Structure formats: C-alpha cells, structure tokens
Amino acid sequence: MSQRHILLVDDEPHVLRVLRLALEREGYSVTTASDGHAALACMAERLPDVLISDIQMDGMTGRELCPAARRTYPDHPFLILVMTSMTALDERNWARELPNTEFLEKPLSPRQLVARLSRHFAALALAPAPAPADQPEPRHVA
C-alpha cells in the first residue's frame, strides 16, 4: 500500500506545524496550505486521501474550499475533515451536507486527529473492493 497523503489547511502556522509533525510521525505524507486557494493549487499537483481544513481563514475559507474541492474532483473519493472553534449548529450542519465530510471541533489534539484517521483508513481496508468496471470484450482485428 502506498503512503497515505494528507492535505492540511489552516491559516495558523502553529496549528499546521503541530498537526503536520504528529501526522508525519505516524507515517503520513503531509502537504500544508494556509488558505483555500493554496490548497486547490496543492490538489492540482497531488490529490490527497484526506483534506483537513479549518473553516475560518483569510482568503478562501474552508467553507468555500470544501465544496470547490468536491466540484473540481468529483470522482476522487477523499475524506474531508473540517475544523473550527465555532460550535454553532449551522457550522456542524454545513459540514454534514457535503458528501464524505465530517466536523472536528478545535482545539483538536494531534492524538484525536491520528485516531480519527486510523479509524477511517481501517474502515477503508475492511470495505469490499469495488466491482470492476465493465470492459468491452477483446476484439480480434485481422
């Protein structure tokens, strides 16, 4: 299995540093971005297995980034974890409206994040393999 890639997006350098180090210690490949525009540029270079984004950021917010990422890469089945210190119900509901998206409340400990990712990847390993795509019958051309 190849190394799992995480894209971590937050406008707080300390949060990026702490979470990146914790994830790299667990063997994940981590790319960081400070806003949604930078995150989309990173995704154009390498699609993540998981996108972890703060909601409130300068520039393109996480609330704008997450739907944009889904629209731009509709066939890429990445998990989105949105982080915020806001506990308003509308923030939680917004995150639940996007497919394969979950809400994480800040402050988020590195241990909590690692545990959440471990559960996600363990569930993927247990999921049945997708059915093979229909392939046309081979033809012999003389």
KOLVO-305912 format. One record per residue (C-alpha): residue number from 1; x, y, z. Coordinates in nm, 4 decimals. Each point is the difference from the previous one (the first is absolute). Layout:
N
   num          x          y          z
   NUM          X          Y          Z
...
// end
This chain:
142
   num          x          y          z
     1     0.0000     0.0000     0.0000
     2     0.1319     0.3454    -0.0830
     3     0.0472     0.2685     0.2609
     4    -0.3244     0.1815     0.0852
     5     0.0043     0.3674    -0.0959
     6    -0.1587     0.2685     0.2176
     7    -0.0603     0.3617    -0.1050
     8    -0.0154     0.2182     0.3115
     9    -0.1414     0.3529    -0.0387
    10     0.0029     0.2646     0.2735
    11     0.1029     0.3641     0.0217
    12     0.1642    -0.0530     0.3399
    13     0.3645    -0.1057    -0.0537
    14     0.0190    -0.1564     0.3473
    15    -0.2990    -0.2261    -0.0704
    16     0.1506    -0.1070    -0.3330
    17     0.3365    -0.0756     0.1602
    18    -0.1351    -0.2004     0.2961
    19    -0.2438    -0.2083    -0.2053
    20     0.2465    -0.0541    -0.2866
    21     0.2669    -0.1327     0.2367
    22    -0.2474    -0.2337     0.1716
    23    -0.1257    -0.1355    -0.3322
    24     0.3490    -0.0463    -0.1436
    25     0.1022    -0.1920     0.3145
    26    -0.2854    -0.2402    -0.0803
    27     0.1345    -0.0529    -0.3521
    28    -0.2322     0.2282    -0.1958
    29     0.1215     0.2191    -0.2840
    30    -0.1187     0.3534     0.0827
    31    -0.0349     0.3120    -0.2127
    32    -0.1018     0.3254     0.1680
    33    -0.1756     0.3094    -0.1328
    34    -0.0965     0.3262     0.1706
    35    -0.3291     0.0606    -0.1844
    36    -0.2430    -0.1510    -0.2456
    37     0.1651     0.1404    -0.3118
    38     0.3342    -0.1519     0.0973
    39    -0.1746    -0.3285     0.0832
    40    -0.1613    -0.0233    -0.3445
    41     0.3409     0.0655    -0.1572
    42     0.1450    -0.2838     0.2106
    43    -0.2846    -0.2285    -0.1094
    44     0.0794     0.0734    -0.3644
    45     0.3482    -0.1410     0.0673
    46    -0.1002    -0.2989     0.2152
    47    -0.3440    -0.1110     0.1149
    48    -0.0234    -0.0852     0.3695
    49    -0.1559    -0.3009     0.1655
    50    -0.1295     0.2406     0.2647
    51    -0.0524     0.3770    -0.0097
    52     0.0056     0.1572     0.3473
    53    -0.1023     0.3650    -0.0003
    54    -0.0767     0.2734     0.2477
    55    -0.3253     0.1796    -0.0810
    56     0.0966     0.3576     0.0840
    57     0.3044     0.1206    -0.1938
    58     0.1025     0.3129    -0.1846
    59    -0.0294    -0.0214    -0.3771
    60    -0.2027    -0.3018    -0.1059
    61    -0.1621    -0.1470     0.3101
    62    -0.0450    -0.3666     0.0748
    63    -0.3698     0.0480    -0.0529
    64     0.0805     0.1030    -0.3585
    65     0.2865    -0.2457    -0.0499
    66    -0.1796    -0.3225     0.0888
    67    -0.2853     0.0269    -0.2535
    68     0.2462     0.1301    -0.2620
    69     0.2225    -0.3047     0.0556
    70    -0.3003    -0.2325    -0.0373
    71    -0.1103     0.1753    -0.3214
    72     0.3515     0.0022    -0.1461
    73     0.0737    -0.3666     0.0805
    74    -0.3426    -0.1721     0.0073
    75     0.1427    -0.3447    -0.0752
    76     0.2718     0.0088     0.2657
    77    -0.1345    -0.1621     0.3199
    78     0.1931     0.1996     0.2598
    79    -0.1232     0.0595     0.3539
    80    -0.0393     0.3622     0.1093
    81     0.0435     0.0871     0.3660
    82    -0.0966     0.3593     0.0825
    83     0.1375     0.1593     0.3148
    84    -0.1388     0.3001     0.1825
    85    -0.0104     0.1504     0.3450
    86    -0.3537     0.1164    -0.0751
    87    -0.2574    -0.2273     0.1560
    88    -0.3063     0.1470    -0.1702
    89    -0.2441    -0.2606    -0.1225
    90    -0.0061     0.1478    -0.3523
    91     0.3757    -0.0613    -0.0294
    92    -0.0420    -0.3645     0.0974
    93    -0.2966    -0.0445    -0.2338
    94     0.1850     0.1613    -0.2893
    95     0.2799    -0.2555     0.0296
    96    -0.2495    -0.2869     0.0038
    97    -0.1619     0.1149    -0.3248
    98     0.3094    -0.0739    -0.2085
    99     0.0613    -0.3633    -0.0940
   100     0.2714    -0.1832     0.1947
   101     0.0574     0.3033     0.2238
   102     0.0245     0.0144     0.3778
   103     0.0288     0.2727     0.2623
   104     0.2869     0.0235     0.2516
   105    -0.0133     0.2471     0.2868
   106     0.3075     0.2075     0.0837
   107     0.2099    -0.0101     0.2009
   108     0.0812    -0.3326    -0.1573
   109     0.2711    -0.2087     0.1565
   110     0.2410    -0.1792    -0.2325
   111    -0.0931    -0.3260     0.1743
   112    -0.3698     0.0520    -0.0850
   113     0.0830     0.0693    -0.3632
   114     0.2279    -0.3028    -0.0326
   115    -0.2677    -0.2214     0.1573
   116    -0.2651     0.1327    -0.2403
   117     0.2211    -0.0630    -0.3018
   118     0.0873    -0.3492     0.1239
   119    -0.3710    -0.0858     0.0252
   120    -0.0633     0.1381    -0.3492
   121     0.2789    -0.1973    -0.1660
   122    -0.0856    -0.3168     0.1957
   123    -0.3591     0.0258    -0.1256
   124     0.1256     0.0403    -0.3565
   125     0.2120    -0.3125     0.0366
   126    -0.3060    -0.1974     0.1131
   127    -0.2285     0.1313    -0.2742
   128    -0.0702    -0.2358    -0.2897
   129     0.1972     0.0689    -0.3145
   130    -0.1937     0.1910    -0.2641
   131    -0.1413    -0.2049    -0.2840
   132     0.2178     0.0109    -0.3097
   133    -0.1150     0.2412    -0.2650
   134    -0.1719    -0.1532    -0.2980
   135     0.2640    -0.0739    -0.2579
   136    -0.0814    -0.0563    -0.3650
   137     0.0718    -0.3460    -0.1282
   138     0.3391    -0.0211    -0.1700
   139    -0.0275     0.0103    -0.3754
   140     0.2206    -0.1634    -0.2530
   141     0.0717     0.2241    -0.2926
   142     0.1445    -0.1781    -0.3021
// end
